[in-house]
Structures are given as structure tokens and as C-alpha cells.
Amino acid sequence: MRLITVFVPPELKIFSIFAIIFFALWIGFALFGAIAPYTLWKMTQGWKATKEPPETVD
């Protein structure tokens, strides 16, 4: 494994780490949505505003 990483530029290592983290979170979120869709729906609906913003007076 050490031999493979010798020829990889450091910028590519950093990018691959971020890509792995991104896809791991994405897959985890998708699995959570597949297992508990109602809970996921309730969480995303909680981000909505509960009331209209105040009207501005010109």
C-alpha cells in the first residue's frame, strides 16, 4: 500500500479523502432515508419556517 501512495500527489490524496467522506455521508443519509423515511421527512420539514416573515414598510 505504501508503494501505491508514493506516486500520488498530495493534492489528490486530500481530494480523495474529502470524496470518501462525502460519499460515506451520502450513502449513510440514503440508508437512513430507506430505513426510516418518516423520521427523515419530519427532520427535513422541521427546517421550514413556522411563520411568514414580517412585511416591510416602504
PDB file with SEQRES, HELIX, SHEET and CRYST1 records, atoms N, CA, C and O in Angstrom:
SEQRES   1 A   58  MET ARG LEU ILE THR VAL PHE VAL PRO PRO GLU LEU LYS          
SEQRES   2 A   58  ILE PHE SER ILE PHE ALA ILE ILE PHE PHE ALA LEU TRP          
SEQRES   3 A   58  ILE GLY PHE ALA LEU PHE GLY ALA ILE ALA PRO TYR THR          
SEQRES   4 A   58  LEU TRP LYS MET THR GLN GLY TRP LYS ALA THR LYS GLU          
SEQRES   5 A   58  PRO PRO GLU THR VAL ASP                                      
HELIX    1 AA1 ARG A    2  VAL A    6  1                                   5    
HELIX    2 AA2 PRO A   10  ILE A   35  1                                  26    
HELIX    3 AA3 PRO A   37  GLN A   45  1                                   9    
CRYST1    1.000    1.000    1.000  90.00  90.00  90.00 P 1           1          
ATOM      1  N   MET A   1       0.834  -1.205   0.000  1.00  0.00           N  
ATOM      2  CA  MET A   1       0.000   0.000   0.000  1.00  0.00           C  
ATOM      3  C   MET A   1       0.864   1.249   0.000  1.00  0.00           C  
ATOM      4  O   MET A   1       0.514   2.244  -0.633  1.00  0.00           O  
ATOM      5  N   ARG A   2       1.975   1.208   0.695  1.00  0.00           N  
ATOM      6  CA  ARG A   2       2.872   2.361   0.760  1.00  0.00           C  
ATOM      7  C   ARG A   2       3.430   2.671  -0.625  1.00  0.00           C  
ATOM      8  O   ARG A   2       3.628   3.838  -0.963  1.00  0.00           O  
ATOM      9  N   LEU A   3       3.684   1.650  -1.423  1.00  0.00           N  
ATOM     10  CA  LEU A   3       4.239   1.840  -2.750  1.00  0.00           C  
ATOM     11  C   LEU A   3       3.267   2.581  -3.663  1.00  0.00           C  
ATOM     12  O   LEU A   3       3.690   3.377  -4.501  1.00  0.00           O  
ATOM     13  N   ILE A   4       1.975   2.328  -3.509  1.00  0.00           N  
ATOM     14  CA  ILE A   4       0.967   2.995  -4.344  1.00  0.00           C  
ATOM     15  C   ILE A   4       0.875   4.476  -3.996  1.00  0.00           C  
ATOM     16  O   ILE A   4       0.775   5.314  -4.892  1.00  0.00           O  
ATOM     17  N   THR A   5       0.908   4.810  -2.708  1.00  0.00           N  
ATOM     18  CA  THR A   5       0.731   6.206  -2.306  1.00  0.00           C  
ATOM     19  C   THR A   5       1.966   7.058  -2.541  1.00  0.00           C  
ATOM     20  O   THR A   5       1.884   8.283  -2.448  1.00  0.00           O  
ATOM     21  N   VAL A   6       3.101   6.457  -2.841  1.00  0.00           N  
ATOM     22  CA  VAL A   6       4.314   7.237  -3.109  1.00  0.00           C  
ATOM     23  C   VAL A   6       4.139   8.051  -4.378  1.00  0.00           C  
ATOM     24  O   VAL A   6       4.631   9.177  -4.458  1.00  0.00           O  
ATOM     25  N   PHE A   7       3.455   7.512  -5.365  1.00  0.00           N  
ATOM     26  CA  PHE A   7       3.331   8.171  -6.658  1.00  0.00           C  
ATOM     27  C   PHE A   7       2.103   9.062  -6.787  1.00  0.00           C  
ATOM     28  O   PHE A   7       1.860   9.626  -7.853  1.00  0.00           O  
ATOM     29  N   VAL A   8       1.324   9.196  -5.712  1.00  0.00           N  
ATOM     30  CA  VAL A   8       0.113  10.016  -5.751  1.00  0.00           C  
ATOM     31  C   VAL A   8       0.448  11.402  -5.195  1.00  0.00           C  
ATOM     32  O   VAL A   8       0.987  11.504  -4.093  1.00  0.00           O  
ATOM     33  N   PRO A   9       0.135  12.477  -5.945  1.00  0.00           N  
ATOM     34  CA  PRO A   9       0.405  13.818  -5.428  1.00  0.00           C  
ATOM     35  C   PRO A   9      -0.428  14.116  -4.180  1.00  0.00           C  
ATOM     36  O   PRO A   9      -1.527  13.580  -4.035  1.00  0.00           O  
ATOM     37  N   PRO A  10       0.077  14.964  -3.277  1.00  0.00           N  
ATOM     38  CA  PRO A  10      -0.654  15.255  -2.038  1.00  0.00           C  
ATOM     39  C   PRO A  10      -2.035  15.866  -2.276  1.00  0.00           C  
ATOM     40  O   PRO A  10      -2.964  15.618  -1.508  1.00  0.00           O  
ATOM     41  N   GLU A  11      -2.171  16.662  -3.338  1.00  0.00           N  
ATOM     42  CA  GLU A  11      -3.470  17.264  -3.640  1.00  0.00           C  
ATOM     43  C   GLU A  11      -4.516  16.195  -3.939  1.00  0.00           C  
ATOM     44  O   GLU A  11      -5.677  16.334  -3.556  1.00  0.00           O  
ATOM     45  N   LEU A  12      -4.116  15.154  -4.606  1.00  0.00           N  
ATOM     46  CA  LEU A  12      -5.042  14.067  -4.937  1.00  0.00           C  
ATOM     47  C   LEU A  12      -5.405  13.268  -3.694  1.00  0.00           C  
ATOM     48  O   LEU A  12      -6.528  12.778  -3.580  1.00  0.00           O  
ATOM     49  N   LYS A  13      -4.470  13.132  -2.765  1.00  0.00           N  
ATOM     50  CA  LYS A  13      -4.775  12.438  -1.509  1.00  0.00           C  
ATOM     51  C   LYS A  13      -5.844  13.197  -0.725  1.00  0.00           C  
ATOM     52  O   LYS A  13      -6.784  12.597  -0.203  1.00  0.00           O  
ATOM     53  N   ILE A  14      -5.695  14.516  -0.646  1.00  0.00           N  
ATOM     54  CA  ILE A  14      -6.666  15.340   0.083  1.00  0.00           C  
ATOM     55  C   ILE A  14      -8.029  15.260  -0.591  1.00  0.00           C  
ATOM     56  O   ILE A  14      -9.049  15.121   0.084  1.00  0.00           O  
ATOM     57  N   PHE A  15      -8.050  15.348  -1.922  1.00  0.00           N  
ATOM     58  CA  PHE A  15      -9.317  15.253  -2.656  1.00  0.00           C  
ATOM     59  C   PHE A  15      -9.980  13.908  -2.429  1.00  0.00           C  
ATOM     60  O   PHE A  15     -11.194  13.840  -2.236  1.00  0.00           O  
ATOM     61  N   SER A  16      -9.200  12.836  -2.448  1.00  0.00           N  
ATOM     62  CA  SER A  16      -9.798  11.509  -2.281  1.00  0.00           C  
ATOM     63  C   SER A  16     -10.343  11.332  -0.870  1.00  0.00           C  
ATOM     64  O   SER A  16     -11.354  10.655  -0.684  1.00  0.00           O  
ATOM     65  N   ILE A  17      -9.694  11.926   0.127  1.00  0.00           N  
ATOM     66  CA  ILE A  17     -10.213  11.846   1.496  1.00  0.00           C  
ATOM     67  C   ILE A  17     -11.552  12.556   1.588  1.00  0.00           C  
ATOM     68  O   ILE A  17     -12.499  12.023   2.167  1.00  0.00           O  
ATOM     69  N   PHE A  18     -11.642  13.771   1.015  1.00  0.00           N  
ATOM     70  CA  PHE A  18     -12.909  14.501   1.028  1.00  0.00           C  
ATOM     71  C   PHE A  18     -13.987  13.766   0.238  1.00  0.00           C  
ATOM     72  O   PHE A  18     -15.150  13.757   0.643  1.00  0.00           O  
ATOM     73  N   ALA A  19     -13.618  13.155  -0.876  1.00  0.00           N  
ATOM     74  CA  ALA A  19     -14.590  12.415  -1.681  1.00  0.00           C  
ATOM     75  C   ALA A  19     -15.114  11.200  -0.918  1.00  0.00           C  
ATOM     76  O   ALA A  19     -16.307  10.902  -0.968  1.00  0.00           O  
ATOM     77  N   ILE A  20     -14.233  10.503  -0.216  1.00  0.00           N  
ATOM     78  CA  ILE A  20     -14.661   9.337   0.563  1.00  0.00           C  
ATOM     79  C   ILE A  20     -15.606   9.762   1.676  1.00  0.00           C  
ATOM     80  O   ILE A  20     -16.621   9.107   1.912  1.00  0.00           O  
ATOM     81  N   ILE A  21     -15.279  10.859   2.366  1.00  0.00           N  
ATOM     82  CA  ILE A  21     -16.159  11.355   3.430  1.00  0.00           C  
ATOM     83  C   ILE A  21     -17.512  11.756   2.860  1.00  0.00           C  
ATOM     84  O   ILE A  21     -18.547  11.429   3.440  1.00  0.00           O  
ATOM     85  N   PHE A  22     -17.518  12.468   1.720  1.00  0.00           N  
ATOM     86  CA  PHE A  22     -18.757  12.900   1.091  1.00  0.00           C  
ATOM     87  C   PHE A  22     -19.641  11.711   0.719  1.00  0.00           C  
ATOM     88  O   PHE A  22     -20.833  11.699   1.025  1.00  0.00           O  
ATOM     89  N   PHE A  23     -19.055  10.717   0.062  1.00  0.00           N  
ATOM     90  CA  PHE A  23     -19.853   9.565  -0.361  1.00  0.00           C  
ATOM     91  C   PHE A  23     -20.303   8.721   0.823  1.00  0.00           C  
ATOM     92  O   PHE A  23     -21.388   8.140   0.790  1.00  0.00           O  
ATOM     93  N   ALA A  24     -19.484   8.646   1.869  1.00  0.00           N  
ATOM     94  CA  ALA A  24     -19.898   7.898   3.061  1.00  0.00           C  
ATOM     95  C   ALA A  24     -21.104   8.569   3.715  1.00  0.00           C  
ATOM     96  O   ALA A  24     -22.048   7.891   4.121  1.00  0.00           O  
ATOM     97  N   LEU A  25     -21.075   9.907   3.818  1.00  0.00           N  
ATOM     98  CA  LEU A  25     -22.228  10.624   4.371  1.00  0.00           C  
ATOM     99  C   LEU A  25     -23.455  10.478   3.478  1.00  0.00           C  
ATOM    100  O   LEU A  25     -24.567  10.296   3.972  1.00  0.00           O  
ATOM    101  N   TRP A  26     -23.254  10.558   2.169  1.00  0.00           N  
ATOM    102  CA  TRP A  26     -24.348  10.434   1.220  1.00  0.00           C  
ATOM    103  C   TRP A  26     -25.004   9.048   1.341  1.00  0.00           C  
ATOM    104  O   TRP A  26     -26.228   8.935   1.405  1.00  0.00           O  
ATOM    105  N   ILE A  27     -24.189   8.021   1.370  1.00  0.00           N  
ATOM    106  CA  ILE A  27     -24.729   6.659   1.475  1.00  0.00           C  
ATOM    107  C   ILE A  27     -25.415   6.465   2.824  1.00  0.00           C  
ATOM    108  O   ILE A  27     -26.467   5.830   2.903  1.00  0.00           O  
ATOM    109  N   GLY A  28     -24.822   7.010   3.884  1.00  0.00           N  
ATOM    110  CA  GLY A  28     -25.445   6.908   5.199  1.00  0.00           C  
ATOM    111  C   GLY A  28     -26.790   7.604   5.240  1.00  0.00           C  
ATOM    112  O   GLY A  28     -27.749   7.070   5.798  1.00  0.00           O  
ATOM    113  N   PHE A  29     -26.872   8.791   4.654  1.00  0.00           N  
ATOM    114  CA  PHE A  29     -28.129   9.526   4.602  1.00  0.00           C  
ATOM    115  C   PHE A  29     -29.170   8.778   3.777  1.00  0.00           C  
ATOM    116  O   PHE A  29     -30.343   8.735   4.146  1.00  0.00           O  
ATOM    117  N   ALA A  30     -28.745   8.190   2.664  1.00  0.00           N  
ATOM    118  CA  ALA A  30     -29.671   7.418   1.822  1.00  0.00           C  
ATOM    119  C   ALA A  30     -30.166   6.170   2.554  1.00  0.00           C  
ATOM    120  O   ALA A  30     -31.344   5.823   2.457  1.00  0.00           O  
ATOM    121  N   LEU A  31     -29.289   5.503   3.274  1.00  0.00           N  
ATOM    122  CA  LEU A  31     -29.715   4.327   4.037  1.00  0.00           C  
ATOM    123  C   LEU A  31     -30.678   4.716   5.147  1.00  0.00           C  
ATOM    124  O   LEU A  31     -31.668   4.024   5.387  1.00  0.00           O  
ATOM    125  N   PHE A  32     -30.390   5.823   5.825  1.00  0.00           N  
ATOM    126  CA  PHE A  32     -31.298   6.292   6.865  1.00  0.00           C  
ATOM    127  C   PHE A  32     -32.666   6.614   6.266  1.00  0.00           C  
ATOM    128  O   PHE A  32     -33.695   6.303   6.865  1.00  0.00           O  
ATOM    129  N   GLY A  33     -32.680   7.237   5.085  1.00  0.00           N  
ATOM    130  CA  GLY A  33     -33.943   7.534   4.417  1.00  0.00           C  
ATOM    131  C   GLY A  33     -34.685   6.287   3.978  1.00  0.00           C  
ATOM    132  O   GLY A  33     -35.915   6.274   3.946  1.00  0.00           O  
ATOM    133  N   ALA A  34     -33.946   5.236   3.636  1.00  0.00           N  
ATOM    134  CA  ALA A  34     -34.597   3.991   3.240  1.00  0.00           C  
ATOM    135  C   ALA A  34     -35.139   3.236   4.450  1.00  0.00           C  
ATOM    136  O   ALA A  34     -36.169   2.569   4.358  1.00  0.00           O  
ATOM    137  N   ILE A  35     -34.449   3.340   5.581  1.00  0.00           N  
ATOM    138  CA  ILE A  35     -34.868   2.612   6.772  1.00  0.00           C  
ATOM    139  C   ILE A  35     -35.983   3.351   7.511  1.00  0.00           C  
ATOM    140  O   ILE A  35     -36.957   2.738   7.948  1.00  0.00           O  
ATOM    141  N   ALA A  36     -35.836   4.669   7.650  1.00  0.00           N  
ATOM    142  CA  ALA A  36     -36.805   5.456   8.416  1.00  0.00           C  
ATOM    143  C   ALA A  36     -37.244   6.691   7.614  1.00  0.00           C  
ATOM    144  O   ALA A  36     -36.859   7.811   7.950  1.00  0.00           O  
ATOM    145  N   PRO A  37     -38.041   6.494   6.563  1.00  0.00           N  
ATOM    146  CA  PRO A  37     -38.406   7.636   5.721  1.00  0.00           C  
ATOM    147  C   PRO A  37     -39.247   8.683   6.451  1.00  0.00           C  
ATOM    148  O   PRO A  37     -39.097   9.880   6.204  1.00  0.00           O  
ATOM    149  N   TYR A  38     -40.130   8.240   7.349  1.00  0.00           N  
ATOM    150  CA  TYR A  38     -40.983   9.209   8.053  1.00  0.00           C  
ATOM    151  C   TYR A  38     -40.146  10.098   8.971  1.00  0.00           C  
ATOM    152  O   TYR A  38     -40.389  11.301   9.059  1.00  0.00           O  
ATOM    153  N   THR A  39     -39.168   9.516   9.650  1.00  0.00           N  
ATOM    154  CA  THR A  39     -38.284  10.301  10.518  1.00  0.00           C  
ATOM    155  C   THR A  39     -37.486  11.302   9.698  1.00  0.00           C  
ATOM    156  O   THR A  39     -37.332  12.454  10.102  1.00  0.00           O  
ATOM    157  N   LEU A  40     -36.979  10.871   8.554  1.00  0.00           N  
ATOM    158  CA  LEU A  40     -36.239  11.783   7.678  1.00  0.00           C  
ATOM    159  C   LEU A  40     -37.141  12.899   7.181  1.00  0.00           C  
ATOM    160  O   LEU A  40     -36.722  14.054   7.107  1.00  0.00           O  
ATOM    161  N   TRP A  41     -38.371  12.562   6.841  1.00  0.00           N  
ATOM    162  CA  TRP A  41     -39.317  13.574   6.370  1.00  0.00           C  
ATOM    163  C   TRP A  41     -39.610  14.587   7.478  1.00  0.00           C  
ATOM    164  O   TRP A  41     -39.668  15.790   7.221  1.00  0.00           O  
ATOM    165  N   LYS A  42     -39.793  14.104   8.710  1.00  0.00           N  
ATOM    166  CA  LYS A  42     -40.053  15.013   9.832  1.00  0.00           C  
ATOM    167  C   LYS A  42     -38.852  15.932  10.091  1.00  0.00           C  
ATOM    168  O   LYS A  42     -39.022  17.109  10.407  1.00  0.00           O  
ATOM    169  N   MET A  43     -37.655  15.394   9.956  1.00  0.00           N  
ATOM    170  CA  MET A  43     -36.458  16.212  10.158  1.00  0.00           C  
ATOM    171  C   MET A  43     -36.363  17.304   9.099  1.00  0.00           C  
ATOM    172  O   MET A  43     -36.068  18.454   9.425  1.00  0.00           O  
ATOM    173  N   THR A  44     -36.607  16.966   7.847  1.00  0.00           N  
ATOM    174  CA  THR A  44     -36.492  17.959   6.782  1.00  0.00           C  
ATOM    175  C   THR A  44     -37.632  18.972   6.843  1.00  0.00           C  
ATOM    176  O   THR A  44     -37.445  20.127   6.460  1.00  0.00           O  
ATOM    177  N   GLN A  45     -38.807  18.566   7.315  1.00  0.00           N  
ATOM    178  CA  GLN A  45     -39.903  19.512   7.456  1.00  0.00           C  
ATOM    179  C   GLN A  45     -39.652  20.462   8.615  1.00  0.00           C  
ATOM    180  O   GLN A  45     -40.205  21.562   8.631  1.00  0.00           O  
ATOM    181  N   GLY A  46     -38.848  20.079   9.569  1.00  0.00           N  
ATOM    182  CA  GLY A  46     -38.519  20.934  10.693  1.00  0.00           C  
ATOM    183  C   GLY A  46     -37.675  22.128  10.295  1.00  0.00           C  
ATOM    184  O   GLY A  46     -37.576  23.085  11.064  1.00  0.00           O  
ATOM    185  N   TRP A  47     -37.059  22.105   9.114  1.00  0.00           N  
ATOM    186  CA  TRP A  47     -36.242  23.216   8.655  1.00  0.00           C  
ATOM    187  C   TRP A  47     -37.091  24.340   8.078  1.00  0.00           C  
ATOM    188  O   TRP A  47     -36.593  25.444   7.860  1.00  0.00           O  
ATOM    189  N   LYS A  48     -38.365  24.067   7.830  1.00  0.00           N  
ATOM    190  CA  LYS A  48     -39.234  25.082   7.244  1.00  0.00           C  
ATOM    191  C   LYS A  48     -39.503  26.202   8.239  1.00  0.00           C  
ATOM    192  O   LYS A  48     -39.424  26.003   9.451  1.00  0.00           O  
ATOM    193  N   ALA A  49     -39.819  27.366   7.720  1.00  0.00           N  
ATOM    194  CA  ALA A  49     -40.197  28.482   8.582  1.00  0.00           C  
ATOM    195  C   ALA A  49     -41.577  28.202   9.181  1.00  0.00           C  
ATOM    196  O   ALA A  49     -42.449  27.649   8.511  1.00  0.00           O  
ATOM    197  N   THR A  50     -41.767  28.582  10.431  1.00  0.00           N  
ATOM    198  CA  THR A  50     -43.050  28.321  11.085  1.00  0.00           C  
ATOM    199  C   THR A  50     -44.039  29.462  10.862  1.00  0.00           C  
ATOM    200  O   THR A  50     -45.242  29.295  11.059  1.00  0.00           O  
ATOM    201  N   LYS A  51     -43.529  30.619  10.453  1.00  0.00           N  
ATOM    202  CA  LYS A  51     -44.434  31.735  10.170  1.00  0.00           C  
ATOM    203  C   LYS A  51     -43.853  32.581   9.050  1.00  0.00           C  
ATOM    204  O   LYS A  51     -42.670  32.482   8.723  1.00  0.00           O  
ATOM    205  N   GLU A  52     -44.693  33.401   8.478  1.00  0.00           N  
ATOM    206  CA  GLU A  52     -44.256  34.268   7.383  1.00  0.00           C  
ATOM    207  C   GLU A  52     -43.343  35.374   7.939  1.00  0.00           C  
ATOM    208  O   GLU A  52     -43.517  35.800   9.080  1.00  0.00           O  
ATOM    209  N   PRO A  53     -42.386  35.832   7.149  1.00  0.00           N  
ATOM    210  CA  PRO A  53     -41.558  36.941   7.606  1.00  0.00           C  
ATOM    211  C   PRO A  53     -42.380  38.241   7.680  1.00  0.00           C  
ATOM    212  O   PRO A  53     -43.374  38.383   6.967  1.00  0.00           O  
ATOM    213  N   PRO A  54     -41.976  39.171   8.523  1.00  0.00           N  
ATOM    214  CA  PRO A  54     -42.744  40.415   8.635  1.00  0.00           C  
ATOM    215  C   PRO A  54     -42.700  41.233   7.340  1.00  0.00           C  
ATOM    216  O   PRO A  54     -41.709  41.212   6.610  1.00  0.00           O  
ATOM    217  N   GLU A  55     -43.782  41.944   7.076  1.00  0.00           N  
ATOM    218  CA  GLU A  55     -43.825  42.767   5.871  1.00  0.00           C  
ATOM    219  C   GLU A  55     -42.982  44.008   6.069  1.00  0.00           C  
ATOM    220  O   GLU A  55     -42.946  44.576   7.160  1.00  0.00           O  
ATOM    221  N   THR A  56     -42.309  44.425   5.020  1.00  0.00           N  
ATOM    222  CA  THR A  56     -41.513  45.637   5.102  1.00  0.00           C  
ATOM    223  C   THR A  56     -42.358  46.839   4.724  1.00  0.00           C  
ATOM    224  O   THR A  56     -43.195  46.755   3.825  1.00  0.00           O  
ATOM    225  N   VAL A  57     -42.147  47.947   5.399  1.00  0.00           N  
ATOM    226  CA  VAL A  57     -42.887  49.168   5.118  1.00  0.00           C  
ATOM    227  C   VAL A  57     -41.972  50.096   4.337  1.00  0.00           C  
ATOM    228  O   VAL A  57     -40.880  50.435   4.794  1.00  0.00           O  
ATOM    229  N   ASP A  58     -42.423  50.506   3.153  1.00  0.00           N  
ATOM    230  CA  ASP A  58     -41.603  51.400   2.322  1.00  0.00           C  
ATOM    231  C   ASP A  58     -41.909  52.848   2.623  1.00  0.00           C  
ATOM    232  O   ASP A  58     -41.315  53.742   2.021  1.00  0.00           O  
TER     233      ASP A  58                                                      
END                                                                             
